[in-house]
Amino acid sequence: MSHLNRSTKFFYGLGSAPYGIKDNGFNFFLLIFYAQVLGLPHVLASAAIAIAIVVDAISDPIIGYISDNWRSRWGRRHPFMYASIIPICLSYAFLWNPPAAVVGDETLLFIFLIVMAISIRMFLTFFEVPNTALISELSDDYDERTGLMSLRYMFGWIGGIGMAILAYTVFLTDRGDGNGIFQAQGFGYYGIAAASLMFFGMLASSLGTHKNIARLHVPAKRDATTLSIAIKELRETFRNRSFQALFIASIFSGTAAGLQATLSVFFSTFLWGLTAENLGVLTVLQLIAAVTAVPVARLLGRKFDKKRAAMGSFLFVISFGPLMLIGRLLDIVPVNGDPRLLPLLFAHNLIEVCAIIVFSILFGAMMADVVEDSAASTTRRSEGVIFAARNFAGKMVSGLGIMISGLILTLAKLPPGARPDQVDESVIFNVVFMAVPVQVICYLCALMMISRYNITRLQHNTNVSVVKEKLAEKTVN
């Protein structure tokens, strides 16, 4: 397969920006918005978010399977991408603008959050799964896939971080009556702006990759698929050892990531005493980290096999990530207000985020190589199922991570609706005591599973040749 032009690479990568915007909103803002701003109890808010993720995650493999076997003049992926754009954007805007009657009733607010969160995630699955699955069809080159995944993660982080910068510097700024992070009106404007940017990102990615439809894989014609056949084929895909390793690793890493992301805003405001303006600077540095991570990941991917590079970067994340929190517990980090604190926080976050993105890029590229490894034995290209199953694991457990966050905040007795100056420091210290061990244990379990992945550069090249031969024979027969 010939190398891709820059336009195709750009628009493929751009497709992750809307998902990054949604993910940033869900992971960083949604719990604090519904719990601390609207007053929904932490347990109910986190449970609603988790329920939505579970429902959505179950649909992922189904949508992936349907997409893998879809035949149309617009190919396997693009019909789903186009159809999902408007429903996604409308749902996301409404999520951050609940009606006044709903806000005034705890039960209605809980139900509203569940319904809107499910709607957004379900509609977004119809875009994200087919869009992500394009990577294994656009290129079968070992290193080019790392490059494509690098662009995808870079745009995803740029989308999420860019929207966060807008939130902190425009929508959530102090309007004269306290910290803007705790004002509902700003979140409403944020939701509308985010939905608008998501619309343009998804439409541009769909149109920009449309020209490649003719060169993408076309599934063989088949009789109507029964449920038993579909389940049998899904089982065959799930038997791949490397896929199993990454799937289970996604479960553990997703739990830890969901926990970390949800609590990060609480730590920033309640533990470190940061303002919206401080968080705006922090997100700018994360943007720098996202851009920096791309060449680093590509360099490591070329110098080492993806597995070794991914495990090395992940070990660094596990050991480096909790240092500032542990330092505060041990009273060796400067106190709030000390001029040394902000530079330390900024430097730590910049390095940590860069390492996280490097790992994520390499992990995603490893998953792309599972496609041929699986097809070598099944003679079916199951990009949609493979990436959907990865999303399934990530969503199931990021939901678990959010639920654990809500449980930890409840056990620590952080009052819903409370502001940082109304909460004793010991309450937040209890949150740290509970959160850090859970996160580290989950990350170590994920690392152990990644070690079971067995696709090297040489094995991948062999798989590509075998799959081409088998699919050619299948077409002839």
N, C-alpha and C positions, 0 to 999 in steps of 0.2 A: 504494500500500500504506500503510495507516495506521501511525502511530508506535507503537512497542512500549511496553507498560507496564513499570514498574520490576521487577516480579517476573520477567518473561521475561528482561530484560536481566541481572538478577542471576544467575539460574540458568544462562544461556548463558555468562556470564563465569566462573562457578564451575567449569565443566567443564574449564578449563585448569589448575586447582590441582593435580589429581593428576599431570598431565603435568609441571608445574613441580617437584613433589616428586621424581618419577623423574629428570628431567633434572638437577636439582641433585645427586642422589646419584651419577648416572653421570658427570657432568662434573667434580665436585669431589672425591668420596670414593672412587670405585670403584678407580681406578688406585693411589692411595696405600694403600688397604686391602689389595688383592691383592699389591702389590709391596713396600711398606715394612712392612706388618704381617704378612702371611702368607708373604712371602719369594719370591713368584713373580717371576722376572726381568722387568725392565721391557719388554723386547721381546716376551716371551710374553704378558704382561698386556695391553699395548696392542694387540697383534695379535689377541688373543681378542675384545676389545671392538670393534675395527674390523671383524672378520669378522661379528660379530653385527649391526652396523649395516648392512653391505653387504647381507646376506641380508634384513634387514628392509626396507631401502630399496627393494629390487626388488619387494617385495610391495605397496608403497604404491599405485602407480598401478592395480594390479589390483584391490585392495580399493576404491579410489575409484571405478573404473569400475563394479564390481558394485553399489556403493551408489547410484550415480547412476541405475541402471536397475532398482532393486529395487522391487517392488510388493507391498504388504501392508497389512493394516488398521492397522498401526502405522507406516506410511509407509516412506520410503527409509532413514532414518538410525537410528531408535531400536532396531530389532531387533538390530543389530550392537552398539550401545552396551550394551544390557542383557546380552547373551550374553558379553561380554568381561570383565565386572567381577571375578568370582570368580577366573578363571584369572590375571588380572593380579596380583591381590593375593597369591595363593599363591606365584607365581613370584618376586615381589619379596622376600617374606619369606625364602624359601629362599636367594636370592642372597647375602644377608648372613650366612647361617648354614650354611656348608658343613660336611658331616660330618667328624669327626675323621680318618677313614681317607683322605678326599680331601685334606685339608690336609697330611697327611704325605707325599703323593706328588706331585711336581711335574707329572708328565704328567696324572694324574687331576685335579689342580686346574685345569690349563689347559683340559682338556675340560669340566669342570664349569662353568667361567666362560663358555665358548662356549655351551654348551647353555642355561644359565639366562638369559644375556643375550639370546640369540635368542628364547627363549620370552617373556620380558617384552616385548621390543620388538614381536614379532609380535602378541601379544594386545592390546597397547596401541594398535597401529595400527587395530584393529577398533573401538576407542572414539574415538581422537583424530581420525581422518580424517572420519568422519561427523559428529562433534560440532563440529569446526571449520567444516565445510562448511555448517552451518546458517546462518551469518551472511548469506550471499547470498540465502537463502530468507526469512529473518525480516524483512529490510529491503532496499529498493533505494535508500534515501536516501543521498546522497553523504556527508553529515556524520554521519548516524546510524550509518553503518557504522564511521566513525572512532571514534565513542563506544563501539560494541560491541567493537571491537578493543582499545580502551583498557582496557575492563573485563577483557577476556580476558587481556591481558598483565599487568594489575595483579594479577589473581587467580593467574596463573601464577607471577609473582615472589613474591607473598605465600605461596603454597604452598611453593615451593622455599626461600625465605628463612626462613619460619616453621619449616620442618623443620630447616634448618641451625641456627637458634637453639636448638631443642630438642637437636640433636646436640651443639652446643658447650657448652651450659649444663647438660644433664642426662646424656646418654649418654657423651660423650667427655671428661668432666671428669677431672682428675687424681685417681686413686684411691690415691695414696700410693706408686706404683712407677714414676713417670715421667709424661711428657706423655700425656694420655688419648687423643690422636689416634692413638697408636701401640699401642692396646690392643684386641684382637680382641673381647672380651666386649661392650664398649660398642657396637660396630658391629652385633652381633647384636640387641641390644635396639632399636637405631635402626631396623633393617630391619623388625622386627615393628610398631613404632609407625608407621612410614611407610606400610606396607601397610594398616594399619587406617584411617588418615586418607584414603588414596587411595580405599578402599572407600566411605566415607561421601560423599566429594566426587563420585565418579562416579555413585553412586546418586541423590544429590540433584539433580545436573544433569539426569540422564535423566528423573526424575520431574517436575522443575520445568519442563522444556520440552515434556513429553508433551502438554499441553493445546493446543499449537500445531500438532499433526500435521494436523488437518483443514484448516488454511489454507496448508499447505506445498505445493510443486509436486509433482504426480503425473506420472511419466513416461508417455508414450503406450504403449499396448499394442503389442507387436511380436512377430514370429516369433522362434523360437530364434536367438540370436546366435551366429554362427560366429566362430572365431578371426580369420579374415581381416577380417570386418566390424568386430570390436572393434579390431583393429590400425589399420584405416582411420580409424575414428572418433577414436582416440587421436592419430593423426598429424594429423588436422584440427585438433584442439585445440592441439597443440604448434606449429602453424604461426603462431599469433597472435604478432605481433612484441613486444607488451608483455609477454606471458607469457614468451617466450624471454628477454627482458631480465632479468626478475625471477628466472627459473629459474637462469640462469647466474650472476647476482649472488648467489643463495643458495649456489651452489657455493663461490664465493670467500669470502664472508663467513662461511659455516659452517666452512670450514677454519680461518680465523683465530679464530673464536669457540671452536671446539673446542680449539685450541692454547692460547688464553688461559685458558679455564676449567680445563683439566687442570693447567696449570702454576701456577695462582694459589695453590693450597694449598702447593705446593712453595716458591714464592717467599715466602709468608707465614711459613712455619715455618723454612726453611733460609736465606733471605736477610734477612728482617726480624726474625726471632726472636720471632714472635708466639706466644702461648699460646692454648689453646682459649678461655679467658675473653676475650682480646683479640679473637679471631675472632667470638665471640658478640656483642660490641659492634659489630663491623664489620657483621655481618649485620642488626642492628637498624637501623643507618643505611641499609642497602640497602633495608630495608622502607620507610623514610621516602622514599627515592628512588623506589620503585615507586609510592607513592601520589601523590607530587609530579608524576611524569611524566604522569599521566593528564590533568589540566587543561592542562598545557603542550602536549601533543600535540594536544589538541582545539583549543586556541587557534591553534596554528600551522597546523593543517589547515583551519581556517576562513579565516584571513587569507591564506594562500597555497594554491596547488594542492598536493596531497599530495606530488607529485614534488619540488618545490622545497623544501618543508619537510623532507622526508626526506633530501635531499642535503645541506642545510645542517647538520642535526643529525649526519649521518654524517661530514662533514668535521671537525666539532668532535671527535668520538670519535677519529678517526684521529690528529689533531694533539695532543690532550690526553692520551689514554690512556697512551702510553709514557713520559710525563714523569718519573714517580718512578723507574722503572727506569733511564732514561738518567741521571737525576740521581745515582743511586747509583754508576753506572759512572764518572761524572765527579767523584765525591767532593764533591758540593755539597749532598747531602742529609744531614741529621744522622745520626750513627752510632747503632747499636742501643744502647738504654739512655738516649739523650738524651731528656729530657722533651718536646722539640719534635717528635720523630719521629711518635709516635702521632697527635697532632692533624693533622699533615700527611697521613699515610696515610688517616685517616678522612675528611678533607675531600676529598681527591683521589678516593677511592673513591665517596663520595656523589655528587659531580658527574658522574663518569664513568658510573656505573650509571644515573643519571637520564637522561643523554643517550642511552645505549644503548637504554633502554626507550622513550624518545620516538621514536627511529628505528625500532625494531621495530614499534611501534604503527602508524606511518605506512606502513611497508613492508607490513604485513599488510593494512591497509585498501586499499592499492594493488592487492594481489593479489585482493581481493574484487571490485574493479571490473573485473577481467579477465573475470569470468563473463559479463557482458552483452556485452562487447566481442567475446568469442569466439562467443557465441550469436547475435549479429547476423549472422554469416556461416554458422554451422553449423546454426542453429535448434534446438540442443540445449543445455540447461543442464547444465554439466559441473563443478559445484562440487566434487564429490568428487575428480575427476581433477586439477583445477587445484590444490587444496590438497594433495592427495596427492603431486603432482609436486614441489611446493615442499618438502614434508617429505622427499621422496626426495633432493632435492639437499642439504638441510640434514643429513640423516642420513648420506649417503654421505661427505660431506666433514667432518662433525664426527668421523666415524670416522677419516678421513684426518688430521684435526687431532690426535686422540688418538694415532694411530700415529706421527705426526711428533714428538709430545711424547715418546713412549717412545724414539724414535730419538735425539732430542736428549739426553735423560737418559743414554742409553747412551754416546753419543759424549763426553759430558762426564764420564763415568766416575763417576756417582753410584751407590754400591753398594746393591743391594737390601737392605732390612732395616736400613739405616743410620739413625741419629738425627742431628739437626742438630749436636750437639756433637761428632760423629764425622767431620764432613765439612769439608774446607778451603773457605774462602770463594771461592777461585779456581775451584772446580768449579761453584758456582752462578753466578759471573760468566760462565763459559763458556756456561752455559745461556741467560743473558740475551743475550749476544752473538749467539747463533744464533737465538733465538726472536723477538726484536723485529723484525729485518728481514723475516723470513718473514711475520709478522703484518701489517706495514704494507703490504707488496707485495700481499698477498691482499685487504686492505681497499680499496686503490686500484683494483685490477681490478674489484671489486664496484661501486665508485662509478662507474667508466666504463660498466659495463653498465646501471646504473640510469638513466643519462643518456639511454638509448635508449627508455625508457618514454614513451608518447605519449598517455595517456588523461588529458584535462583534465576539469574539472568540467562544462563545456559538452558535451564529447564523451560523458561518462558519461550525462548526462540524455538525450541523443539516442539513445544505445544502449538505454537502458531503454524508451523509446517504441517503437523499432524492434522490439525483442525481443517486447514485449507484442503488437504487431500480428502478427508472424510466427507466434508460438505460437498465437494465436487462430485464424489462418487454418489452421494445421496441424491444430488440434483439429477445426475444422469439416469439413475435407477427410478 
